[in-house]
Amino acid sequence: MNEAPTTFMRWFEDEKQGLIVLSLGPDDLLLESIEAAAREARIHTGSVVSGLGSLKRASFHTLGCDQELDEPLEIIGLTGAIANYEPHIHLTLSDRSGRFYGGHLKGGCPIATVAEISILRLPDLRLIRRIRDGSRIPLLDNE
């Protein structure tokens, strides 16, 4: 994955709760910034519990089809898992006319104005993704 331009990216941690709040600004790349924050904050395994904001354009995958939307979009929701510092994120978006879209977030999606993401650190788990039990795609598993 490409490194994110982190002009505005900052993260803040409530160590007692294990919660990291990620703040992104214009042109920060959403997925790349989440991965960069996971590495900087040493979040080997975590859960992306919420996210909101706006994108200049979006790239995502849904039901076997790549989607590209080249217009401003509101991030309605963002959830996912981080395993071995690598995020797997799904998002819900809406456009100006109120149509909704969603799927697996791909790289290269720049923030329009702001994005705020909450990540719960799971220090007692060490998860990775690997092919197991005859699966065709990598699934979560113990390290």
DSSP file (Angstrom, degrees, kcal/mol; ACC not computed):
  #  RESIDUE AA STRUCTURE BP1 BP2  ACC     N-H-->O    O-->H-N    N-H-->O    O-->H-N    TCO  KAPPA ALPHA  PHI   PSI    X-CA   Y-CA   Z-CA
    1    1 A M              0   0    0      0, 0.0     2,-0.1     0, 0.0     3,-0.1   0.000 360.0 360.0 360.0 143.0    0.0    0.0    0.0
    2    2 A N        -     0   0    0      1,-0.1     2,-0.2     0, 0.0   106,-0.1  -0.379 360.0-102.4 -71.1 150.9    1.3    3.5   -0.7
    3    3 A E        -     0   0    0      1,-0.1    30,-0.1    -2,-0.1    -1,-0.1  -0.525  39.2-118.9 -72.7 142.4    2.2    5.8    2.1
    4    4 A A        -     0   0    0     28,-0.4     2,-0.6    -2,-0.2    24,-0.1  -0.558  19.1-114.9 -81.5 141.6   -0.4    8.4    2.9
    5    5 A P        -     0   0    0      0, 0.0    24,-0.4     0, 0.0     3,-0.3  -0.685  33.0-165.8 -69.3 122.4    0.3   12.1    2.7
    6    6 A T        +     0   0    0     -2,-0.6    22,-0.1     1,-0.2    21,-0.0  -0.190  39.7 134.1-111.0  42.1   -0.1   12.9    6.3
    7    7 A T  S    S+     0   0    0      1,-0.2    -1,-0.2    19,-0.1    20,-0.1   0.904  91.7  13.2 -54.4 -44.2   -0.3   16.7    6.1
    8    8 A F  S    S+     0   0    0     -3,-0.3    -1,-0.2    17,-0.1    -2,-0.1   0.566  94.7 124.5-110.1 -12.9   -3.3   16.8    8.5
    9    9 A M        +     0   0    0     -4,-0.2     2,-0.3    16,-0.1    15,-0.2  -0.267  28.2 158.3 -60.7 127.4   -3.3   13.2   10.0
   10   10 A R  E     -A   23   0A   0     13,-2.1    13,-3.4     2,-0.0     2,-0.4  -0.987  21.2-158.6-142.4 148.4   -3.2   13.1   13.8
   11   11 A W  E     -A   22   0A   0     -2,-0.3     2,-0.4    11,-0.2    11,-0.2  -0.968   2.1-163.6-130.0 151.0   -4.3   10.4   16.2
   12   12 A F  E     -A   21   0A   0      9,-2.3     9,-3.1    -2,-0.4     2,-0.4  -0.973   9.6-150.3-132.9 142.0   -5.1   10.6   19.8
   13   13 A E  E     -A   20   0A   0     -2,-0.4     2,-0.9     7,-0.2     7,-0.2  -0.952  18.4-158.3-125.6 134.2   -5.3    7.8   22.3
   14   14 A D  E  >> -A   19   0A   0      5,-2.9     4,-2.0    -2,-0.4     5,-1.5  -0.885  21.3-169.8 -96.3  95.5   -7.3    7.1   25.5
   15   15 A E  T  45S+     0   0    0     -2,-0.9    -1,-0.2     1,-0.2     5,-0.0   0.848  79.6  56.4 -61.8 -36.2   -4.9    4.6   26.9
   16   16 A K  T  45S+     0   0    0      1,-0.2    -1,-0.2    -3,-0.1    -2,-0.0   0.909 118.4  32.9 -62.5 -41.8   -7.2    3.4   29.7
   17   17 A Q  T  45S-     0   0    0     -3,-0.3    -1,-0.2     2,-0.1    -2,-0.2   0.643 103.8-127.7 -88.3 -16.4  -10.0    2.6   27.2
   18   18 A G  T  <5 +     0   0    0     -4,-2.0   103,-3.8     1,-0.3     2,-0.5   0.781  59.8 144.3  73.1  27.0   -7.6    1.5   24.4
   19   19 A L  E   < -AB  14 120A   0     -5,-1.5    -5,-2.9   101,-0.2     2,-0.5  -0.869  34.0-164.7-107.4 130.1   -9.4    3.8   22.0
   20   20 A I  E     -AB  13 119A   0     99,-3.2    99,-3.1    -2,-0.5     2,-0.5  -0.944   4.8-158.3-110.4 130.5   -7.6    5.7   19.2
   21   21 A V  E     -AB  12 118A   0     -9,-3.1    -9,-2.3    -2,-0.5     2,-0.5  -0.955   9.3-156.9-110.5 122.4   -9.3    8.6   17.5
   22   22 A L  E     -AB  11 117A   0     95,-3.5    95,-2.3    -2,-0.5     2,-0.5  -0.856   3.6-162.3-103.1 128.5   -7.9    9.4   14.1
   23   23 A S  E     -AB  10 116A   0    -13,-3.4   -13,-2.1    -2,-0.5     2,-0.3  -0.953  10.8-177.8-113.9 125.4   -8.4   12.9   12.6
   24   24 A L  E     - B   0 115A   0     91,-2.8    91,-1.7    -2,-0.5     3,-0.1  -0.900   4.0-166.0-122.3 151.5   -7.9   13.5    8.9
   25   25 A G    >   -     0   0    0     -2,-0.3     3,-2.0    89,-0.2    86,-0.3  -0.591  45.5 -33.6-124.8-172.4   -8.1   16.6    6.8
   26   26 A P  T 3  S+     0   0    0      0, 0.0    86,-0.2     0, 0.0    -1,-0.2  -0.117 123.9   3.4 -51.4 132.0   -8.3   17.6    3.1
   27   27 A D  T 3  S+     0   0    0     84,-2.7     2,-0.1     1,-0.3    85,-0.1   0.288  88.0 135.3  74.0  -5.7   -6.4   15.3    0.7
   28   28 A D    <   -     0   0    0     -3,-2.0    83,-2.6   -24,-0.1     2,-0.5  -0.510  62.0-118.1 -62.3 141.9   -5.3   12.8    3.3
   29   29 A L  B  >  -J  110   0B   0    -24,-0.4     4,-2.3    81,-0.2     5,-0.2  -0.755  18.6-143.5 -89.6 127.9   -6.0    9.4    1.8
   30   30 A L  H  > S+     0   0    0     79,-2.6     4,-2.0    -2,-0.5     5,-0.2   0.950  91.7  32.6 -60.6 -62.7   -8.5    7.4    3.9
   31   31 A L  H  > S+     0   0    0     75,-0.3     4,-2.3     1,-0.2    -1,-0.2   0.916 120.5  50.8 -64.4 -43.7   -7.3    3.8    3.8
   32   32 A E  H  > S+     0   0    0      1,-0.2     4,-2.3     2,-0.2   -28,-0.4   0.859 110.6  50.1 -63.8 -35.6   -3.6    4.7    3.6
   33   33 A S  H  X S+     0   0    0     -4,-2.3     4,-2.6     2,-0.2    -1,-0.2   0.870 107.9  52.4 -71.3 -36.9   -4.0    7.0    6.6
   34   34 A I  H  X S+     0   0    0     -4,-2.0     4,-2.3    -5,-0.2    -2,-0.2   0.924 112.3  46.3 -62.9 -42.8   -5.8    4.3    8.7
   35   35 A E  H  X S+     0   0    0     -4,-2.3     4,-2.1     2,-0.2    -2,-0.2   0.924 112.3  50.0 -65.3 -43.1   -2.9    1.9    7.9
   36   36 A A  H  X S+     0   0    0     -4,-2.3     4,-2.8     1,-0.2    -2,-0.2   0.910 111.6  48.6 -61.5 -41.9   -0.3    4.6    8.7
   37   37 A A  H  X S+     0   0    0     -4,-2.6     4,-3.0     2,-0.2    -1,-0.2   0.898 108.2  54.4 -65.4 -39.9   -2.0    5.3   12.1
   38   38 A A  H  <>S+     0   0    0     -4,-2.3     5,-3.3     1,-0.2     4,-0.3   0.912 113.3  42.9 -59.9 -41.6   -2.2    1.6   12.9
   39   39 A R  H ><5S+     0   0    0     -4,-2.1     3,-0.8     3,-0.2    -2,-0.2   0.940 116.2  46.5 -70.1 -46.7    1.5    1.3   12.4
   40   40 A E  H 3<5S+     0   0    0     -4,-2.8    -2,-0.2     1,-0.2    -1,-0.2   0.898 118.1  42.2 -62.1 -41.3    2.4    4.6   14.2
   41   41 A A  T 3<5S-     0   0    0     -4,-3.0    -1,-0.2    -5,-0.2    -2,-0.2   0.429 111.8-121.5 -86.9   1.0    0.1    3.7   17.2
   42   42 A R  T < 5 +     0   0    0     -3,-0.8     2,-1.1    -4,-0.3    -3,-0.2   0.925  50.2 164.4  58.3  48.9    1.3    0.1   17.2
   43   43 A I      < +     0   0    0     -5,-3.3    42,-0.3     1,-0.2    -1,-0.2  -0.758   6.2 166.7 -96.4  87.7   -2.2   -1.3   16.6
   44   44 A H  S    S+     0   0    0     -2,-1.1    41,-2.0     1,-0.3    40,-0.7   0.939  75.0  15.6 -64.7 -46.7   -1.3   -4.9   15.6
   45   45 A T  E    S+C   83   0A   0     38,-0.2    77,-2.6    -3,-0.2     2,-0.3  -0.997  83.6 137.5-132.8 130.0   -5.0   -6.0   16.0
   46   46 A G  E     -CD  82 121A   0     36,-2.1    36,-2.9    -2,-0.4     2,-0.5  -0.963  43.4-116.9-159.9 173.9   -7.9   -3.7   16.4
   47   47 A S  E     -CD  81 120A   0     73,-2.2    73,-3.1    -2,-0.3     2,-0.9  -0.988  18.0-140.2-124.5 124.7  -11.5   -2.9   15.4
   48   48 A V  E     +CD  80 119A   0     32,-2.0    32,-1.7    -2,-0.5    71,-0.2  -0.760  28.3 176.4 -81.4 110.3  -12.5    0.1   13.5
   49   49 A V  E     -     0   0A   0     69,-1.9     2,-0.3    -2,-0.9    -1,-0.2   0.695  54.5  -0.3 -97.5 -20.8  -15.7    0.9   15.4
   50   50 A S  E     + D   0 118A   0     68,-1.2    68,-2.3    27,-0.1     2,-0.3  -0.988  54.1 174.0-162.3 159.3  -16.9    4.2   13.7
   51   51 A G  E     + D   0 117A   0     -2,-0.3     2,-0.3    66,-0.2    27,-0.2  -0.926   3.6 168.4-167.5 145.5  -16.0    6.7   11.0
   52   52 A L  E     + D   0 116A   0     64,-1.6    64,-2.2    -2,-0.3     2,-0.3  -0.945  26.2  89.9-150.6 167.7  -17.6    9.8    9.4
   53   53 A G  E     -ED  75 115A   0     22,-1.1    22,-3.0    -2,-0.3     2,-0.3  -0.983  62.3 -69.1 143.4-151.9  -16.5   12.6    7.1
   54   54 A S  E     -E   74   0A   0     60,-1.9    58,-1.9    -2,-0.3     2,-0.3  -0.991  28.1-152.4-145.8 151.5  -16.4   13.3    3.4
   55   55 A L  E     -ED  73 111A   0     18,-2.8    18,-2.4    -2,-0.3    56,-0.2  -0.911  18.5-143.7-122.0 148.8  -14.5   12.2    0.4
   56   56 A K  S    S-     0   0    0     54,-2.9     2,-0.3     1,-0.3    55,-0.1   0.837  91.4 -15.3 -73.4 -35.5  -13.6   14.0   -2.9
   57   57 A R  S    S-     0   0    0     53,-0.6     2,-0.4    13,-0.2    -1,-0.3  -0.960  71.2-136.5-161.0 163.4  -14.1   10.6   -4.7
   58   58 A A  E     -F   69   0A   0     11,-2.5    11,-2.7    -2,-0.3     2,-0.4  -0.961  10.4-168.6-136.0 148.7  -14.3    7.0   -3.7
   59   59 A S  E     +F   68   0A   0     -2,-0.4    47,-2.6    47,-0.3     2,-0.3  -0.990  28.4 147.1-133.6 123.2  -13.0    3.6   -4.9
   60   60 A F  E     -FG  67 105A   0      7,-2.1     7,-3.6    -2,-0.4     2,-0.4  -0.953  38.7-124.5-152.6 168.7  -14.5    0.5   -3.4
   61   61 A H  E     +FG  66 104A   0     43,-2.3    43,-3.1    -2,-0.3     2,-0.4  -0.961  27.4 172.9-122.2 132.4  -15.4   -3.1   -4.2
   62   62 A T  E >   -F   65   0A   0      3,-2.8     3,-1.4    -2,-0.4    41,-0.1  -0.974  62.6 -17.9-145.7 130.4  -18.8   -4.6   -3.8
   63   63 A L  T 3  S-     0   0    0     -2,-0.4     3,-0.1     1,-0.3    -1,-0.1   0.865 127.9 -44.9  46.1  50.5  -20.2   -8.0   -4.8
   64   64 A G  T 3  S+     0   0    0      1,-0.2     2,-0.4     0, 0.0    -1,-0.3   0.614 119.5 103.5  77.3  13.2  -17.4   -8.9   -7.3
   65   65 A C  E <   -F   62   0A   0     -3,-1.4    -3,-2.8     2,-0.0     2,-0.3  -0.990  65.2-134.2-134.9 130.2  -17.4   -5.4   -8.9
   66   66 A D  E     -F   61   0A   0     -2,-0.4     2,-0.4    -5,-0.2    -5,-0.2  -0.640  24.9-159.3 -78.1 137.6  -15.0   -2.5   -8.6
   67   67 A Q  E     -F   60   0A   0     -7,-3.6    -7,-2.1    -2,-0.3     2,-0.4  -0.957  11.6-173.7-121.0 137.4  -16.8    0.9   -8.1
   68   68 A E  E     -F   59   0A   0     -2,-0.4     2,-0.5    -9,-0.2    -9,-0.2  -0.993   0.9-173.8-128.8 123.7  -15.4    4.3   -8.8
   69   69 A L  E     -F   58   0A   0    -11,-2.7   -11,-2.5    -2,-0.4     2,-1.0  -0.966   6.2-166.7-119.2 114.9  -17.4    7.4   -7.9
   70   70 A D        +     0   0    0     -2,-0.5   -13,-0.2   -13,-0.2   -11,-0.0  -0.555  58.2  78.9-103.0  67.8  -15.8   10.7   -9.0
   71   71 A E  S    S-     0   0    0     -2,-1.0     2,-0.1   -13,-0.0    -2,-0.1  -0.966  91.9 -72.9-160.5 161.4  -17.9   13.2   -7.0
   72   72 A P        -     0   0    0      0, 0.0    24,-0.4     0, 0.0     2,-0.3  -0.413  54.4-174.1 -64.0 138.9  -18.1   14.5   -3.4
   73   73 A L  E     -E   55   0A   0    -18,-2.4   -18,-2.8    22,-0.1     2,-0.4  -0.988  23.5-129.9-139.1 144.2  -19.5   11.9   -1.0
   74   74 A E  E     -EH  54  94A   0     20,-2.7    20,-1.8    -2,-0.3     2,-0.8  -0.804  21.6-132.7 -91.5 132.6  -20.5   11.9    2.6
   75   75 A I  E     +EH  53  93A   0    -22,-3.0   -22,-1.1    -2,-0.4    18,-0.2  -0.784  28.1 175.9 -83.1 111.2  -19.1    9.0    4.7
   76   76 A I  E     -     0   0A   0     16,-2.4     2,-0.3    -2,-0.8    17,-0.2   0.835  64.9  -5.2 -85.0 -36.7  -22.1    7.8    6.6
   77   77 A G  E     - H   0  92A   0     15,-1.5    15,-2.4   -27,-0.1     2,-0.3  -0.992  54.4-170.4-159.0 153.8  -20.4    4.9    8.3
   78   78 A L  E     + H   0  91A   0     -2,-0.3     2,-0.3   -27,-0.2    13,-0.2  -0.963  17.7 157.8-149.5 124.9  -17.1    3.1    8.4
   79   79 A T  E     + H   0  90A   0     11,-2.4    11,-2.9    -2,-0.3     2,-0.3  -0.943  11.4 117.5-143.1 164.7  -16.3   -0.2   10.2
   80   80 A G  E     -CH  48  89A   0    -32,-1.7   -32,-2.0    -2,-0.3     2,-0.3  -0.991  46.4 -86.1 166.2-169.7  -13.7   -2.9    9.9
   81   81 A A  E     -CH  47  88A   0      7,-1.9     7,-2.7    -2,-0.3     2,-0.5  -0.949  18.4-147.9-131.1 150.0  -10.8   -4.9   11.4
   82   82 A I  E     +CH  46  87A   0    -36,-2.9   -36,-2.1    -2,-0.3     2,-0.4  -0.987  21.1 173.8-117.3 125.5   -7.1   -4.4   11.7
   83   83 A A  E >  S-CH  45  86A   0      3,-2.0     3,-1.9    -2,-0.5   -38,-0.2  -0.997  72.2  -5.2-133.8 128.7   -4.9   -7.5   11.6
   84   84 A N  T 3  S-     0   0    0     43,-0.8   -39,-0.2   -40,-0.7   -40,-0.1   0.893 130.1 -59.4  53.5  42.1   -1.1   -7.5   11.5
   85   85 A Y  T 3  S+     0   0    0    -41,-2.0    -1,-0.3   -42,-0.3   -46,-0.2   0.429 113.4 119.5  70.4   3.0   -1.4   -3.6   11.1
   86   86 A E  E <   -H   83   0A   0     -3,-1.9    -3,-2.0   -42,-0.3     2,-0.2  -0.876  56.2-141.2-106.0 119.4   -3.5   -4.0    7.9
   87   87 A P  E     -H   82   0A   0      0, 0.0     2,-0.5     0, 0.0    -5,-0.2  -0.534  12.0-166.2 -80.3 142.8   -7.0   -2.6    7.8
   88   88 A H  E     -H   81   0A   0     -7,-2.7    -7,-1.9    -2,-0.2     2,-0.4  -0.958  26.7-178.5-121.9 106.9   -9.9   -4.3    6.1
   89   89 A I  E     -H   80   0A   0     -2,-0.5    16,-2.4    16,-0.3     2,-0.4  -0.877  21.6-168.9-120.2 137.6  -12.6   -1.5    6.0
   90   90 A H  E     -HI  79 104A   0    -11,-2.9   -11,-2.4    -2,-0.4     2,-0.3  -0.944  17.3-172.7-117.2 147.0  -16.1   -1.3    4.7
   91   91 A L  E     -HI  78 103A   0     12,-2.4    12,-1.8    -2,-0.4     2,-0.4  -0.950  22.1-142.6-139.5 158.2  -17.9    1.9    4.3
   92   92 A T  E     -HI  77 102A   0    -15,-2.4   -16,-2.4    -2,-0.3   -15,-1.5  -0.981  27.0-177.2-118.4 133.8  -21.3    3.4    3.5
   93   93 A L  E     -HI  75 101A   0      8,-3.0     8,-2.3    -2,-0.4     2,-0.3  -0.867  13.6-158.7-127.3 157.5  -21.5    6.6    1.4
   94   94 A S  E     -HI  74 100A   0    -20,-1.8   -20,-2.7    -2,-0.3     6,-0.2  -0.992  10.7-145.0-134.7 149.4  -24.1    9.0    0.2
   95   95 A D    >   -     0   0    0      4,-1.9     3,-1.8    -2,-0.3   -22,-0.1  -0.390  41.6 -85.5 -99.6-177.0  -24.0   11.4   -2.7
   96   96 A R  T 3  S+     0   0    0    -24,-0.4   -23,-0.1     1,-0.3    -1,-0.0   0.780 127.5  52.8 -61.9 -27.8  -25.7   14.9   -3.0
   97   97 A S  T 3  S-     0   0    0      2,-0.1    -1,-0.3     1,-0.0    -3,-0.0   0.453 120.7-105.2 -89.7   1.0  -29.0   13.4   -4.2
   98   98 A G    <   +     0   0    0     -3,-1.8     2,-0.2     1,-0.3    -2,-0.1   0.544  68.8 147.7  90.4   7.3  -29.2   11.0   -1.2
   99   99 A R        -     0   0    0      1,-0.0    -4,-1.9     0, 0.0     2,-0.3  -0.542  39.0-137.7 -73.9 143.3  -28.3    7.8   -3.0
  100  100 A F  E     + I   0  94A   0     -6,-0.2     2,-0.3    -2,-0.2    -6,-0.2  -0.786  23.1 176.7-105.8 147.6  -26.4    5.3   -0.9
  101  101 A Y  E     + I   0  93A   0     -8,-2.3    -8,-3.0    -2,-0.3     2,-0.3  -0.932   5.8 168.3-138.7 159.7  -23.4    3.2   -1.8
  102  102 A G  E     + I   0  92A   0     -2,-0.3     2,-0.3   -10,-0.2   -10,-0.2  -0.984  12.3 105.8-169.1 162.6  -21.2    0.8    0.1
  103  103 A G  E     - I   0  91A   0    -12,-1.8   -12,-2.4    -2,-0.3     2,-0.6  -0.987  67.1 -20.6 159.3-162.2  -18.6   -1.8    0.0
  104  104 A H  E     -GI  61  90A   0    -43,-3.1   -43,-2.3    -2,-0.3   -14,-0.3  -0.686  66.6-122.2 -82.0 117.3  -14.9   -2.7    0.7
  105  105 A L  E     -G   60   0A   0    -16,-2.4   -16,-0.3    -2,-0.6     2,-0.2  -0.358  27.4-163.6 -64.2 132.6  -12.8    0.4    0.8
  106  106 A K        -     0   0    0    -47,-2.6   -75,-0.3     1,-0.1   -47,-0.3  -0.697  27.6 -88.9-108.7 168.2   -9.9    0.6   -1.7
  107  107 A G  S    S+     0   0    0     -2,-0.2    -1,-0.1     1,-0.2   -77,-0.0  -0.165  95.7  53.8 -71.8 166.9   -6.9    2.9   -1.6
  108  108 A G        +     0   0    0      1,-0.2    -1,-0.2  -106,-0.1   -79,-0.0   0.715  63.2 139.0  85.3  23.2   -6.6    6.3   -3.2
  109  109 A C        -     0   0    0     -3,-0.3   -79,-2.6   -50,-0.1     2,-0.2  -0.864  39.7-152.1-103.8 104.8   -9.7    8.0   -1.7
  110  110 A P  B     -J   29   0B   0      0, 0.0   -54,-2.9     0, 0.0   -53,-0.6  -0.520  16.9-115.6 -81.4 141.4   -8.9   11.6   -0.7
  111  111 A I  E     - D   0  55A   0    -83,-2.6   -84,-2.7   -86,-0.3   -56,-0.3  -0.480  18.6-158.3 -68.7 139.1  -10.7   13.4    2.1
  112  112 A A  E    S-     0   0A   0    -58,-1.9   -57,-0.2     2,-0.3    -1,-0.1   0.939  77.4 -24.4 -83.2 -57.6  -12.8   16.4    1.0
  113  113 A T  E    S-     0   0A   0      1,-0.4     2,-0.3   -59,-0.3    -2,-0.1   0.708 118.5 -18.7-121.4 -54.1  -13.0   18.3    4.3
  114  114 A V  E     -     0   0A   0    -89,-0.2   -60,-1.9   -60,-0.1    -1,-0.4  -0.988  43.4-166.8-156.1 154.2  -12.6   16.1    7.4
  115  115 A A  E     -BD  24  53A   0    -91,-1.7   -91,-2.8    -2,-0.3     2,-0.4  -0.971   4.9-167.4-145.5 141.8  -12.8   12.4    8.5
  116  116 A E  E     -BD  23  52A   0    -64,-2.2   -64,-1.6    -2,-0.3     2,-0.4  -0.989  10.3-178.4-132.1 122.2  -12.9   11.1   12.1
  117  117 A I  E     -BD  22  51A   0    -95,-2.3   -95,-3.5    -2,-0.4     2,-0.5  -0.960  14.5-151.9-126.3 136.1  -12.3    7.4   12.8
  118  118 A S  E     -BD  21  50A   0    -68,-2.3   -69,-1.9    -2,-0.4   -68,-1.2  -0.933  13.3-172.3-110.2 130.8  -12.3    5.5   16.1
  119  119 A I  E     -BD  20  48A   0    -99,-3.1   -99,-3.2    -2,-0.5     2,-0.6  -0.984  14.3-146.4-125.8 126.7  -10.2    2.4   16.5
  120  120 A L  E     -BD  19  47A   0    -73,-3.1   -73,-2.2    -2,-0.4     2,-0.3  -0.831  18.7-135.2 -93.7 120.3  -10.4    0.1   19.5
  121  121 A R  E     - D   0  46A   0   -103,-3.8   -75,-0.2    -2,-0.6   -78,-0.1  -0.561  13.0-162.9 -72.7 134.4   -7.0   -1.5   20.3
  122  122 A L    >   +     0   0    0    -77,-2.6     3,-1.5    -2,-0.3   -77,-0.1  -0.723  16.0 170.9-118.8  78.5   -7.3   -5.3   21.0
  123  123 A P  T 3  S+     0   0    0      0, 0.0    -1,-0.1     0, 0.0   -77,-0.1   0.701  71.3  58.8 -68.3 -21.1   -4.0   -5.9   22.8
  124  124 A D  T 3  S+     0   0    0    -79,-0.0     2,-0.4     2,-0.0    -2,-0.0   0.501  98.1  71.9 -87.8  -2.6   -4.8   -9.5   23.9
  125  125 A L    <   -     0   0    0     -3,-1.5     2,-0.3   -80,-0.2   -80,-0.2  -0.875  55.4-170.6-109.9 145.8   -5.3  -10.7   20.3
  126  126 A R        +     0   0    0     -2,-0.4    17,-2.7   -82,-0.1     2,-0.3  -0.771  25.3 175.7-130.8  86.2   -2.7  -11.2   17.6
  127  127 A L  E     +K  142   0C   0     -2,-0.3   -43,-0.8    15,-0.2     2,-0.3  -0.665  11.2 173.4 -98.3 149.2   -4.6  -11.7   14.4
  128  128 A I  E     -K  141   0C   0     13,-2.6    13,-2.3    -2,-0.3     2,-0.5  -0.856  31.6-114.3-134.8 171.7   -3.4  -12.2   10.8
  129  129 A R  E     +K  140   0C   0     -2,-0.3     2,-0.3    11,-0.2    11,-0.2  -0.958  45.9 150.4-111.7 131.0   -5.2  -13.0    7.6
  130  130 A R  E     -K  139   0C   0      9,-2.5     9,-2.7    -2,-0.5     2,-0.3  -0.993  52.0 -93.7-153.7 157.3   -4.4  -16.3    5.9
  131  131 A I        +     0   0    0     -2,-0.3     2,-0.3     7,-0.3     5,-0.1  -0.583  58.4 162.5 -67.9 129.0   -5.8  -19.0    3.7
  132  132 A R    >   +     0   0    0      5,-0.4     3,-2.4    -2,-0.3     5,-0.1  -0.994  46.1  11.6-150.2 155.0   -7.2  -21.7    6.0
  133  133 A D  T 3  S-     0   0    0     -2,-0.3    -1,-0.1     1,-0.3    -2,-0.0   0.792 128.7 -53.8  51.8  35.2   -9.5  -24.6    6.1
  134  134 A G  T 3  S+     0   0    0      1,-0.2    -1,-0.3     2,-0.0    -3,-0.1   0.602  93.0 156.4  79.1  10.5   -9.8  -24.7    2.3
  135  135 A S    <   -     0   0    0     -3,-2.4    -1,-0.2     1,-0.1     4,-0.1  -0.333  41.5-145.6 -68.0 153.9  -10.9  -21.0    2.0
  136  136 A R  S    S+     0   0    0     -5,-0.1    -1,-0.1     2,-0.1    -5,-0.1   0.613  83.5  42.7 -92.6 -15.5  -10.2  -19.2   -1.3
  137  137 A I  S    S-     0   0    0     -5,-0.1    -5,-0.4    -7,-0.1     2,-0.2  -0.900 100.7 -86.7-127.1 157.2   -9.5  -15.9    0.4
  138  138 A P        -     0   0    0      0, 0.0     2,-0.3     0, 0.0    -7,-0.3  -0.445  47.0-167.8 -64.6 132.0   -7.4  -15.0    3.5
  139  139 A L  E     -K  130   0C   0     -9,-2.7    -9,-2.5    -2,-0.2   -11,-0.1  -0.812  32.1 -85.1-115.9 158.0   -9.5  -15.2    6.7
  140  140 A L  E     +K  129   0C   0     -2,-0.3     2,-0.3   -11,-0.2   -11,-0.2  -0.367  58.8 158.0 -61.6 140.9   -8.7  -13.9   10.2
  141  141 A D  E     -K  128   0C   0    -13,-2.3   -13,-2.6    -2,-0.0     2,-0.1  -0.967  46.4 -80.7-155.7 163.5   -6.7  -16.4   12.2
  142  142 A N  E      K  127   0C   0     -2,-0.3   -15,-0.2   -15,-0.2   -17,-0.0  -0.440 360.0 360.0 -67.5 145.3   -4.4  -16.4   15.2
  143  143 A E              0   0    0    -17,-2.7    -1,-0.1    -2,-0.1   -16,-0.1   0.489 360.0 360.0 -63.8 360.0   -0.8  -15.3   14.5
